[in-house]
Amino acid sequence: EMWRLVLAVLLFWTWTTSALVRVPLKQMRSLRTELRAVGLLDQVLKENHPDTYNRRYVQCFPPGLTSLSLGRSSEKIYNYMDAQFYGDISLGTPQQNFSVIFDTGSSDLWVPSFYCVSQACAGHKHFKAFESTSYNPDGHVFGIQYAMGHLMGVTAVDTLTIGNLTILNQKFGESVYEPGSVFVLTKFDGVLGLAYPSLGQIPGNPFFDNLMVQKKVDEAVFSFYLIFTNRTSTNGDNTEGELLIGGIDETLYSGPIHWVPVTVKGYWQLKMDRVDVQGMNSFCSNSCQAIVDTGSSLIGGPTHAILTLQQLIGATPTNIGEFLIDCARLSSLPQVTFVLGGAEFTLTSAHYVRRVTEMLADKVVCFSGFQAIDVDSSEGPLWILGDVFLREYYSVFDREHDRVGFATAVHPSEQ
């Protein structure tokens, strides 16, 4: 009978200890793509960044010029213009469901309030505080400045549920004012930040810190597995990856995990050794700083470096600051390699070129997956490793050891 006792103890231990929580991630068309499809991209970019996207700068961009200033961004990197992956959470008792971007580039959790009157809130789910028996008002006013707009609201405390994980007394924001047209077309209702507390605009522990305090997971890690697809389901959503809270899934990557220590505990900020184009040491030769940002689809970097990189991959500017590539030339484009912690992470043109179907013209257009964005830090200008990079590399965010791990992602066709 000893084996029955051992089995019972093991079952009890498994039931009482924390379990891994898998959050399916869905792929959506980015806000940039949605705005382009309805002919509003030019208008929104000019309204929000008149200097950066001024036509006279871009049209005068000569082939050999690499020092042209296209404007600087002093905002934090709350840029969901190109975000493409979101998942589901619940707030309150009984549960109220929301779709959110799980964003390693910010720290706050917010969803639209029932009392939000902005046009952007009309097409999204609203949190109804009066229906939740576990709700507690907090009373603080918060504001978040985005690269493409801003929002304001009030803070509150309630129960947060993700999968089978329940987090008590979670501070979050109820958005009551989302001006402009930026959030009108987005699929997601709100944002759940996964960066360090120092980035937070809402007082109190962010989600993952609360998770650690309440000892809801055995390991203070979470992992992202992202897939891009050209398939479109009936409702336009596809389950294309997952966020794994509390562990690592070894079936989703191959080879070893290469660990890189966090240099500054705000963003998930790392030291990047250099960036090579086709084996040549082209950028960041004396090392630089990079952040790992699931809330941005593209790879960003300082303007002077990205403009040179666009030339090296044969990308030409449009009149609104995007860069086009001839789809017929993809096989001849160079590889771009990011060196982190001594390990090389290489992207081919199949990885860094975005193929977008233009609905109005019914044709495929190829855009560069690199963007110029100047964000300064105490350690120097930041590069941004967004989903274009993370689609190829399984990423592990380790709060216990303050490090990020990367391994080659195994895609469905390779399993």
Stockholm file with secondary structure:
# STOCKHOLM 1.0

chainA/1-415         EMWRLVLAVLLFWTWTTSALVRVPLKQMRSLRTELRAVGLLDQVLKENHPDTYNRRYVQCFPPGLTSLSLGRSSEKIYNYMDAQFYGDISLGTPQQNFSVIFDTGSSDLWVPSFYCVSQACAGHKHFKAFESTSYNPDGHVFGIQYAMGHLMGVTAVDTLTIGNLTILNQKFGESVYEPGSVFVLTKFDGVLGLAYPSLGQIPGNPFFDNLMVQKKVDEAVFSFYLIFTNRTSTNGDNTEGELLIGGIDETLYSGPIHWVPVTVKGYWQLKMDRVDVQGMNSFCSNSCQAIVDTGSSLIGGPTHAILTLQQLIGATPTNIGEFLIDCARLSSLPQVTFVLGGAEFTLTSAHYVRRVTEMLADKVVCFSGFQAIDVDSSEGPLWILGDVFLREYYSVFDREHDRVGFATAVHPSEQ
#=GR chainA/1-415 SS CHHHHHHHHHHHHHHHSCCCEEEEEEECCCHHHHHHHTTCHHHHHHHHCTTTTCHHHHHTCCTTCCCCCCCCCCSCSCCCSSCCEEEEEEETTTTEEEEEEEETTCCCEEEEBTTCCSHHHHTSCCBCGGGCTTCEEEEEEEEEEETTEEEEEEEEEEEEEETTEEEEEEEEEEEEECCSSTTTTCSCSEEEECSCGGGCSSSSCCHHHHHHHTTCCSSSEEEEEECCCCCCCTTSCEEEEEEEETSCCGGGEEEEEEEEEEEEETTEEEEEEEEEETTEEEECTTCEEEEECTTCSSEEECHHHHHHHHHHTTCEECTTSCEEECGGGGGGSCCEEEEETTEEEEECHHHHEEEEEETTTTEEEEEESEEECCCCCTTSCEEEECHHHHTTEEEEEETTTTEEEEEEECCGGGC
#=GC SS_cons         CHHHHHHHHHHHHHHHSCCCEEEEEEECCCHHHHHHHTTCHHHHHHHHCTTTTCHHHHHTCCTTCCCCCCCCCCSCSCCCSSCCEEEEEEETTTTEEEEEEEETTCCCEEEEBTTCCSHHHHTSCCBCGGGCTTCEEEEEEEEEEETTEEEEEEEEEEEEEETTEEEEEEEEEEEEECCSSTTTTCSCSEEEECSCGGGCSSSSCCHHHHHHHTTCCSSSEEEEEECCCCCCCTTSCEEEEEEEETSCCGGGEEEEEEEEEEEEETTEEEEEEEEEETTEEEECTTCEEEEECTTCSSEEECHHHHHHHHHHTTCEECTTSCEEECGGGGGGSCCEEEEETTEEEEECHHHHEEEEEETTTTEEEEEESEEECCCCCTTSCEEEECHHHHTTEEEEEETTTTEEEEEEECCGGGC
//
